[in-house]
Amino acid sequence: MSQSMGSIFYMAPEVLKASYTEKCDVWSLGVILFAMFTKRFPFDDEDPDNIPGKIIGKKFRFKRTDKVLIPKKIRKFLKMLLDKNYQKRPDAKMTKFELMILL
C-alpha cells in the first residue's frame, strides 16, 4: 500500500514514508489506546506540521505521569503497538490475543 489517508496523529511511521502494510492499523490502535488512558497523543505538538517529523524521528517514551495513569502491563502492550519498526510490531491477530489476555 502506498496511499496515505486519515488524521496525521494516528499515522504510523511507514504510512508517512508511503510504504506500509496492515500493521499500520496496529500502530493506530496503539495511538487510540494511549489517548484513552492519557487524553493526549503519543506524538503531539501545537503545530500539526511538526507531527510527521516527531512520528518518524522521535523515540516513543512514556512520561512520568503516564506511568501513574497506565498500568505496567498496558504500557508494555502499548510499547509493542507503537514500535516504529513495523516488522517487530505484532499483527492484528496477535494484538487481539494480547488484548484478550490483558482484559
N, C-alpha and C positions, 0 to 999 in steps of 0.2 A: 504494500500500500504506500501511496506517496502523497495523497491529497490531505491537507490539514484543514480541519473544521472544528469549531467549538470555542469555548472560553479558554483563554490563554492560561488561566490559573490551574486548569485541570490537565493541561497537555504534558505528556511525557517528553523527556529529552529527545528521544528518537523521532517523535512526531515533528518537533521543531526542526529536526535535521532532514525531514521529508523522506524517511525510510524506516518503516515501522511494521510491527506485527500486531496480533490481537493482544499481546502483553501490554500494550499501551493502555488498554482498558483496566488492567490490574493496577497500573500506576494511578489512574483516575480514581479508582476505588480507594486507594490509599489516601489520596488528597481529600476525598469526601469524608472518610472516617476521621482523619486528622482534624478536619474542620468541625466535625461534630463534637469532638472532645474539647477543642481549644477555642472555637469560634473565630478562627483565623486560618489563613492558608499557610502551608509549609514554606512557600517561596512567595513572599509578599513585598510590595513596595507601593509608595504613594503614586508613583508614576508607572502605569501599566507597561510602558515601553521598556522598562528595566526588567520585567518579569522573565522574558525568554533567556536573557543572559544569566539570571540567577538560577533558573531551572537547569540550564546546561552547565554552568560553571561552578556554582556554589554547592558544597557538600551539605547534604541534609543532616541537621543536628537538632536534637531536642533542646529546648531552653530549660532552665531550672524549673520554671513554673509548669512546664509540660509534664515533668516527672511527678509532680503532685497531682495533676489532673488526669493523667493517663496511667492505668495500671501497667506494671512491668511486662506482663505477657502481651498486652496490646501494643506496647511500644516495640517489642521485638517483632511482632507481626507487621506493624507499620514500616519498620526498617526494611523488611523483606519486600513489601509492596512498593516502597519508594526507592528501591535500588536503582541507581542511574544506569547500571549495566543490565539491559533487558534480558540478557542471556542468563543472568543469575536470578532474575525475578521469577516467582512462581507463575505457572499458567493458571487459567481460570478454574480448572478442576482442582488443583492443589490448593488454591486460595479458598475455594468453597469448603474443602475438607478442613483446612486450618481454622477457618471461621467457625465451623460447627463445633470443633474441639474447644475453642475459646468461649463459646456461648454455652 
